[in-house]
Amino acid sequence: MPSMGWTVDLRGRLDELLDEYRAALRGSLDDLDDEQARRRLVRSKTTLLGLVKHVTYVEGVWFDQAVTGRSYREIGIASTPDQSFTLTRADTIASVLDAHAERCDASRRTMAALALDDTVDGRGERTVWALYLQVLRELAQHAGHADILREQILAGHTP
């Protein structure tokens, strides 16, 4: 295929997309109180606050464990995806957003040291670009869930 006269900064675009989805998930909690953020509108543990807590776990799994091989305990995340949605009494919008911001900063630092074609083996051998795609897929999926839940909460739906 002939060149169109432009180049794509693939790494920059992947990082941009990650940050857009991270912001969308964080933004799903804007102007809500803790009760609204914890409101369960579906049978599963999925809540807006739980989604942000879960994507914090996702970042830890794919941008820490998959790179370093560290255990869930060492990373400070839940031991299963299901448990990552579990909210404790101590979980507030502020505390979950703070934990998410810290995890995203750690993810950025970890991933900045790697090239897209590098191979990591903390969770089985994978390329760095494959980790990016995994996290992007999960963030996009959960941002969609968050849009729907937020819409229902703002419309006054209750469980």
C-alpha positions in Angstrom: 0.0 0.0 0.0 1.4 3.4 -0.9 2.3 5.8 1.9 -0.3 8.5 2.6 2.4 11.0 3.6 1.8 10.6 7.3 3.0 8.3 10.0 1.3 7.0 13.0 2.8 7.1 16.5 1.3 3.8 17.5 2.7 3.9 21.1 1.4 7.5 21.5 -2.0 6.5 20.2 -2.3 3.5 22.5 -1.3 5.6 25.5 -3.9 8.2 24.4 -6.6 5.6 24.2 -5.8 4.2 27.6 -6.0 7.6 29.1 -9.3 8.4 27.4 -10.9 5.2 28.8 -9.3 5.7 32.2 -10.8 9.2 32.2 -14.2 8.0 31.1 -14.3 5.4 33.9 -13.2 8.0 36.5 -15.7 10.5 35.0 -18.6 8.1 35.5 -18.4 9.0 39.2 -18.5 12.7 38.7 -21.1 14.5 40.8 -22.4 11.3 42.4 -22.5 10.6 46.1 -21.2 7.4 47.6 -24.7 5.8 47.7 -25.2 6.4 44.0 -21.7 5.1 43.2 -22.4 1.9 45.2 -25.9 1.3 43.8 -26.5 -2.1 42.4 -28.8 -2.1 39.4 -27.8 -5.6 38.1 -27.6 -9.0 39.7 -23.8 -9.1 39.6 -21.5 -7.1 41.9 -21.2 -4.5 39.2 -21.6 -0.9 40.4 -19.9 2.3 39.2 -17.6 2.3 42.2 -16.9 -1.4 41.8 -16.1 -0.9 38.1 -13.4 1.6 38.9 -12.1 -0.7 41.6 -12.1 -3.6 39.1 -10.2 -1.6 36.4 -7.6 -0.8 39.0 -7.2 -4.6 39.4 -7.0 -5.0 35.6 -4.1 -2.5 35.4 -2.3 -4.4 38.2 -2.8 -7.7 36.5 -1.7 -6.7 33.0 0.7 -3.8 33.5 2.4 -5.2 36.7 2.0 -8.9 37.2 2.2 -9.8 33.5 5.4 -7.8 33.3 7.1 -8.5 36.7 5.6 -11.8 37.8 4.8 -10.3 41.2 1.9 -11.9 43.1 -1.5 -10.3 43.6 -0.5 -9.8 47.3 2.7 -8.0 46.4 0.9 -5.8 43.9 -1.9 -5.1 46.5 -4.8 -6.2 44.4 -7.7 -8.7 44.8 -7.0 -12.4 44.2 -9.7 -12.9 41.6 -11.6 -10.8 39.1 -14.9 -11.3 41.1 -13.3 -10.1 44.3 -12.0 -7.0 42.6 -15.6 -5.7 42.4 -16.2 -6.2 46.1 -16.6 -3.0 48.0 -15.6 -2.6 51.6 -17.0 -0.1 54.1 -13.7 1.8 53.7 -14.2 2.2 49.9 -15.4 5.7 49.0 -15.4 7.5 45.7 -12.3 9.4 46.9 -10.3 6.3 48.1 -11.2 4.3 45.0 -10.2 7.2 42.7 -7.0 7.7 44.6 -6.1 4.0 44.3 -6.9 4.0 40.6 -4.8 7.1 40.0 -1.8 5.6 41.8 -2.2 2.3 39.9 -2.4 4.1 36.5 0.7 6.1 37.4 2.6 2.9 38.2 1.3 1.4 35.0 2.6 4.3 32.9 6.0 4.1 34.6 6.3 0.3 34.0 5.1 0.4 30.4 7.3 3.4 29.5 10.4 1.3 30.1 9.2 -1.3 27.5 9.0 -1.3 23.7 5.8 -2.5 22.0 7.7 -5.5 20.6 9.3 -6.5 23.8 8.2 -9.9 25.3 7.3 -10.3 29.0 6.5 -13.5 30.8 4.9 -12.6 34.2 1.7 -14.4 33.2 2.9 -16.4 30.3 4.9 -15.1 27.4 3.2 -12.1 25.7 4.3 -9.1 23.7 3.9 -5.6 25.3 1.5 -4.6 22.4 -0.7 -7.6 23.4 -0.9 -6.3 27.0 -2.0 -2.9 25.6 -4.8 -4.5 23.6 -5.9 -6.6 26.5 -6.3 -3.6 28.8 -7.8 -1.4 26.1 -10.5 -4.1 25.4 -11.3 -4.4 29.1 -11.4 -0.6 29.7 -13.6 -0.1 26.6 -16.0 -2.8 27.8 -16.2 -1.4 31.3 -16.6 2.2 30.1 -19.7 1.1 28.2 -21.0 -0.6 31.3 -20.3 2.6 33.3 -22.2 4.7 30.7 -25.3 2.6 31.1 -25.2 2.4 34.9 -24.6 6.2 35.2 -27.5 6.9 32.9 -29.8 4.7 35.0 -28.6 6.3 38.2 -29.1 9.8 36.9 -32.6 8.9 35.7 -33.4 7.9 39.3 -33.5 4.1 38.9 -33.2 2.1 42.1 -32.6 -1.6 42.6 
